[in-house]
Amino acid sequence: MPWKVSDAMEVRARFVEDWRGGCWSLAELCRFYEVTRKTGYKWLERYEQGGIAALSDQSRAPRHHPNSVSEELEERIIGMRGQHPRWGARKIRALLEREGVGELAAVSTIGAILKRNGLTVARRRKARAQPNAAALPVAGGPNDCWSADFKGWFRTLDGVRCDPLTLSDVYSRFLLRCQAVRAADTLHAKPVMEAAFREYGLPRRMRTDNGPPFSSNGESGLTALSVWWIRLGIMPERIQPAHPEQNGRHERMHRTLKQETASPPGPNRRRQQERFDIFRLEYNEQRPHQALGQTPPAEHYEPSPRAYPERLAAIEYPSEWQVRRVSNGGQIRWHSERVFIAHALEWEQVGLQQIGDHYWKIQFSFYEIGVLDTRRLKILSPQRFQKRCERENGGK
């Protein structure tokens, strides 16, 4: 039929021409062209008003917008934004309302006006550290995995800030450290962890959230603290963002810790630390734990056979790998270009293994940092690289 094989404009022109020929009734013509009589009348009406050109597709946008903003109000909104460059649509509307403007616009309308006039800046997506791609492994015994976290700061009664740093063994729930420090950073966390390593030995993995000082927002997620762990042979392990239940045992201990030691807080940091010490002793040695058959954690924990080393061993890579030293800007040289890796790896050596025509896997010791795309000179996290491979292979 002509409707199926011809251009829409051409079909309408033929319809009008056949109608003017006088050999067809309108009903017969509409059946032949497979359109309703309402459509047929509409085409004829358009032809009578504007000729063949009027048969083209018409815009369906309304010609009249009863709720549109006047030019005067739009100019006033733009002027307010000029006076207050950091104000958004909500604040501008509130100011208009306070000034008693008769005509008001919705917040979304004001936002559209600002955007249409180039007065908004798209909000950058907040960077997040990449969690582990695979499911977190289950601890099969003591020191398979430790959990580390800061239990939210509070102030002692003398007004001094207190940041409790806690370390626990995931398998046995044994509370290795509960130490009040002055700030939640590497400077204050590292000595506490070093003391725990010297006393109990080294774990195989260290489970944390995605916040500092344990993790960064870079593709590698590395910080000075996690680089130190890797040098010691400890694998950093990060939970998914906004999923504290993946470290649920440690979080549950935190709730008990708060109830028994900080509600209300101690008079000062020294007395608060005394409360932490008493709690830790009772928690480990006396307090029955339901998941441990109503026995205390100390009955299920034993120190690690991996002793804390006096000196960090040198990192070695296979002879067929490329080895690059990271500069003080966190970059490596790739031919004549510089590629950013991570600030935390400054002056460390990384190994590169070719895994494709344009891809090189980058590792720091046993820790996989990501994959270097030599065409774009960009580092992809293992998760992003896997997704790219799936797209290039058609989702297979």
C-alpha positions in Angstrom: 0.0 0.0 0.0 1.2 3.6 -0.6 1.1 4.4 3.1 3.6 1.7 3.9 6.2 2.2 1.2 6.1 6.0 0.6 7.3 9.1 2.4 4.6 10.5 4.7 4.6 13.9 3.0 4.2 12.2 -0.4 1.3 10.1 0.8 -0.6 13.1 2.0 0.0 14.9 -1.3 -1.3 11.9 -3.3 -4.3 11.7 -1.0 -5.2 15.4 -1.7 -4.6 14.9 -5.5 -6.9 11.8 -5.6 -9.5 13.7 -3.7 -9.4 16.7 -6.1 -9.7 14.3 -9.0 -13.3 13.6 -8.0 -13.2 9.8 -8.6 -13.2 8.8 -5.0 -15.5 9.3 -2.1 -13.8 10.3 1.1 -14.6 7.0 2.8 -13.2 5.0 -0.1 -10.1 7.2 -0.2 -9.5 6.8 3.6 -9.9 3.0 3.3 -7.4 2.8 0.5 -4.8 4.9 2.3 -5.6 3.1 5.6 -6.3 6.3 7.6 -9.4 7.4 9.6 -11.8 9.9 8.1 -10.8 12.3 10.9 -7.2 12.2 9.6 -8.5 12.6 6.0 -10.5 15.7 6.9 -7.5 17.1 8.8 -5.2 16.8 5.7 -7.8 18.4 3.4 -8.3 21.3 5.9 -4.5 21.9 6.1 -4.2 21.9 2.3 -7.0 24.4 1.9 -5.4 26.7 4.5 -1.7 26.5 3.4 -1.3 24.4 0.3 1.0 21.4 0.0 3.5 22.9 2.4 0.9 22.7 5.2 0.8 18.9 4.9 4.2 18.5 6.7 4.3 17.3 10.3 3.3 19.9 12.8 4.9 20.5 16.2 2.8 19.2 19.1 4.1 21.7 21.5 1.4 24.0 22.9 1.4 27.5 21.4 0.2 29.0 24.7 1.8 28.3 28.1 -0.5 29.7 30.8 2.0 29.0 33.6 5.0 30.4 31.8 7.2 33.0 33.7 7.1 36.6 32.4 10.2 38.1 31.0 10.2 40.6 33.8 10.3 37.9 36.5 13.0 36.0 34.6 15.2 39.1 34.4 14.7 39.6 38.2 15.7 36.0 38.9 18.9 36.4 36.8 19.6 39.7 38.5 19.3 38.0 42.0 21.7 35.3 40.9 24.2 38.0 39.8 24.0 39.6 43.3 24.2 36.2 45.0 26.3 33.9 42.8 26.2 31.0 45.3 22.5 31.0 45.8 20.4 28.2 44.3 16.8 28.1 43.2 15.4 27.5 46.7 17.1 30.6 48.2 16.2 32.8 45.3 12.5 31.8 45.5 12.5 32.4 49.3 13.9 35.9 48.6 11.3 36.6 46.0 8.6 35.6 48.5 10.0 37.8 51.3 10.1 40.7 48.9 6.4 40.2 48.2 6.7 39.5 44.5 3.2 39.0 43.2 4.3 36.5 40.6 6.2 33.5 42.0 7.8 30.6 40.1 8.3 27.0 41.3 11.8 26.0 42.5 12.2 23.7 39.5 11.2 26.6 37.1 13.8 28.9 38.7 16.4 26.2 38.4 15.5 25.8 34.7 15.9 29.5 34.1 19.3 29.5 35.8 20.4 26.5 33.7 19.0 28.0 30.5 21.0 31.2 31.0 24.2 29.3 31.8 24.2 30.3 35.5 24.6 26.8 37.0 27.5 24.5 37.2 26.9 20.7 37.1 27.7 19.1 40.4 30.7 16.8 40.2 30.0 13.2 41.2 31.7 12.6 44.5 34.6 10.2 44.2 34.5 7.1 46.2 37.0 4.5 47.0 36.6 1.3 45.1 35.6 -1.6 47.4 36.6 -5.1 46.9 35.2 -6.6 43.7 34.6 -10.0 45.2 32.6 -10.9 48.3 34.6 -10.5 51.5 36.1 -13.9 52.5 35.1 -15.6 55.7 37.7 -15.7 58.4 38.6 -19.4 59.0 40.7 -18.9 62.1 42.4 -16.4 64.3 44.4 -13.6 62.5 42.9 -14.5 59.1 41.4 -11.0 59.2 41.4 -8.1 61.6 38.9 -5.2 61.6 40.0 -1.6 62.2 37.8 1.4 62.7 37.3 4.7 64.5 34.3 4.5 66.7 33.0 8.0 66.0 34.5 10.9 68.0 33.0 12.5 71.1 34.1 14.9 73.8 35.0 14.0 77.3 33.4 16.1 80.0 36.3 18.6 80.0 35.6 19.4 76.3 38.5 17.5 74.8 37.9 15.5 71.6 38.3 11.7 71.9 38.7 9.4 68.8 38.6 5.7 69.9 40.6 3.5 67.5 39.6 -0.1 67.7 41.1 -3.3 66.4 39.5 -6.7 66.7 40.0 -10.2 65.3 37.1 -11.1 63.0 37.1 -14.8 63.8 37.3 -14.8 67.6 35.9 -11.2 68.2 38.9 -10.7 70.4 39.4 -6.9 71.0 43.0 -6.3 70.3 43.1 -2.5 70.9 40.7 0.2 72.1 42.8 3.3 72.2 41.7 7.0 72.6 43.8 9.1 70.2 43.9 12.8 69.5 42.9 12.6 65.8 41.6 10.0 63.3 44.7 10.0 61.0 47.7 8.0 60.1 50.0 9.8 62.5 48.0 8.7 65.5 46.7 5.3 64.2 50.0 3.8 63.0 51.8 3.6 66.5 48.7 1.9 68.0 48.7 -0.7 65.2 52.4 -1.2 65.4 52.1 -2.0 69.1 49.3 -4.5 68.4 51.4 -6.1 65.7 54.4 -6.5 68.1 52.1 -8.0 70.7 49.9 -10.3 68.6 51.8 -10.7 65.3 50.5 -9.9 61.8 47.1 -10.7 60.4 46.6 -11.8 56.8 44.0 -9.2 55.9 42.8 -5.9 57.4 39.1 -5.0 57.0 38.1 -1.4 57.1 35.5 1.0 55.8 36.3 3.4 52.9 37.2 6.5 54.9 40.6 8.0 55.8 43.1 7.1 57.0 42.3 3.5 55.8 41.3 4.3 52.2 41.4 7.1 49.7 39.1 8.3 46.9 41.7 7.4 44.2 41.3 4.4 41.8 43.8 2.5 43.9 42.2 3.3 47.2 45.6 3.3 48.8 46.8 5.5 51.7 50.1 5.7 53.6 48.6 3.4 56.2 47.4 0.7 53.7 50.8 0.9 51.8 52.5 0.1 55.1 50.2 -2.9 55.6 51.1 -4.2 52.2 54.8 -3.8 52.9 54.1 -6.0 56.0 52.3 -8.6 53.9 48.8 -7.6 55.0 46.1 -7.4 52.4 43.8 -4.3 52.7 40.1 -5.3 52.6 37.4 -2.6 52.2 33.7 -3.1 52.7 31.1 -1.7 50.3 30.2 2.0 50.9 27.2 2.5 53.2 27.2 -1.2 54.1 28.5 -1.4 57.7 26.8 -4.8 58.1 29.8 -6.2 56.2 31.8 -5.4 59.3 28.9 -6.2 61.5 30.8 -7.9 64.3 33.0 -4.9 64.8 30.0 -2.5 64.6 28.1 -4.5 67.2 31.1 -4.3 69.5 31.1 -0.5 69.0 27.5 -0.3 70.2 28.4 -2.1 73.4 31.5 0.0 73.8 29.5 3.2 73.7 26.9 2.0 76.1 29.4 0.8 78.7 32.1 3.4 78.5 30.9 6.7 76.9 27.3 7.1 78.1 28.1 9.5 79.7 31.7 10.2 78.7 34.6 10.2 81.2 35.8 13.4 82.9 38.9 13.6 80.7 40.8 11.5 78.1 43.0 9.7 80.7 39.9 8.5 82.7 38.2 7.7 79.4 41.1 5.4 78.5 40.9 3.7 81.8 37.2 2.9 81.0 38.3 1.5 77.6 41.0 -0.7 79.3 38.5 -2.1 81.8 36.0 -2.8 79.0 38.5 -4.5 76.8 39.6 -6.8 79.6 36.1 -7.7 80.5 35.0 -8.1 76.9 37.9 -10.4 76.1 38.2 -12.5 79.3 34.8 -12.5 80.9 31.9 -11.4 78.8 30.1 -14.5 77.2 29.5 -14.2 73.5 26.4 -15.8 72.0 28.0 -16.5 68.7 30.9 -18.3 70.5 28.7 -20.6 72.5 28.4 -18.2 75.4 32.2 -18.2 75.9 34.5 -15.2 75.9 36.7 -14.3 72.9 39.9 -15.0 74.7 39.1 -18.8 74.6 39.1 -18.6 70.8 42.1 -16.4 70.1 45.8 -17.1 69.9 48.6 -14.8 68.6 49.7 -14.9 65.0 52.8 -17.0 64.1 53.8 -14.2 61.7 55.9 -11.9 63.8 56.3 -8.2 63.2 59.6 -7.7 61.3 62.2 -5.3 62.5 62.9 -4.2 58.9 60.6 -4.2 55.9 61.7 -6.6 53.2 62.4 -5.4 49.7 59.7 -5.9 47.1 60.6 -8.1 44.1 58.8 -8.6 40.9 59.1 -11.3 38.2 62.0 -10.7 35.8 59.7 -10.4 32.7 57.7 -7.5 34.3 58.4 -3.8 33.8 59.4 -2.1 37.1 58.8 1.7 37.6 59.5 3.9 40.6 56.7 6.2 41.6 57.8 9.9 41.8 57.1 12.3 44.6 54.0 13.4 42.6 52.6 9.9 42.6 53.4 9.3 38.9 55.4 6.9 36.8 57.0 7.4 33.5 55.6 5.5 30.5 57.8 6.2 27.5 57.8 10.0 27.3 54.6 10.5 29.3 53.7 10.6 33.0 50.9 8.5 34.4 49.4 9.2 37.9 49.3 6.1 40.1 48.8 7.2 43.8 50.3 9.8 46.1 50.6 7.1 48.8 53.1 5.2 46.7 55.6 8.0 46.3 59.2 6.5 46.0 57.9 3.0 46.0 58.4 0.6 43.1 55.5 -0.9 41.2 55.5 -3.8 38.7 53.7 -3.9 35.3 52.6 -7.1 33.5 51.3 -6.9 30.0 47.9 -8.5 29.7 46.8 -7.3 26.3 47.8 -5.1 23.3 47.0 -1.9 25.1 46.7 -3.0 28.7 49.2 -3.5 31.5 48.3 -4.8 35.0 50.0 -2.7 37.7 50.8 -4.2 41.1 52.4 -3.0 44.3 53.9 -6.1 45.8 50.9 -8.6 45.8 48.3 -5.8 45.7 46.7 -5.2 42.3 46.4 -1.4 41.8 44.6 -1.5 38.5 45.2 -1.7 34.7 47.1 0.9 32.6 45.3 1.7 29.4 48.3 2.8 27.2 46.0 4.4 24.6 44.5 6.9 27.1 47.3 6.8 29.7 44.8 6.2 32.4 44.6 3.8 35.3 41.4 1.7 35.5 40.5 -0.1 38.8 40.2 -3.9 38.5 36.4 -3.5 38.7 36.2 -0.8 35.9 38.6 -2.8 33.7 36.4 -5.9 34.1 33.3 -3.9 33.1 35.1 -2.5 30.0 36.1 -6.0 28.9 32.5 -7.1 29.3 31.4 -4.2 27.1 34.1 -4.9 24.5 33.1 -8.6 24.4 29.4 -7.8 24.0 28.5 -8.6 27.6 30.0 -12.0 27.6 
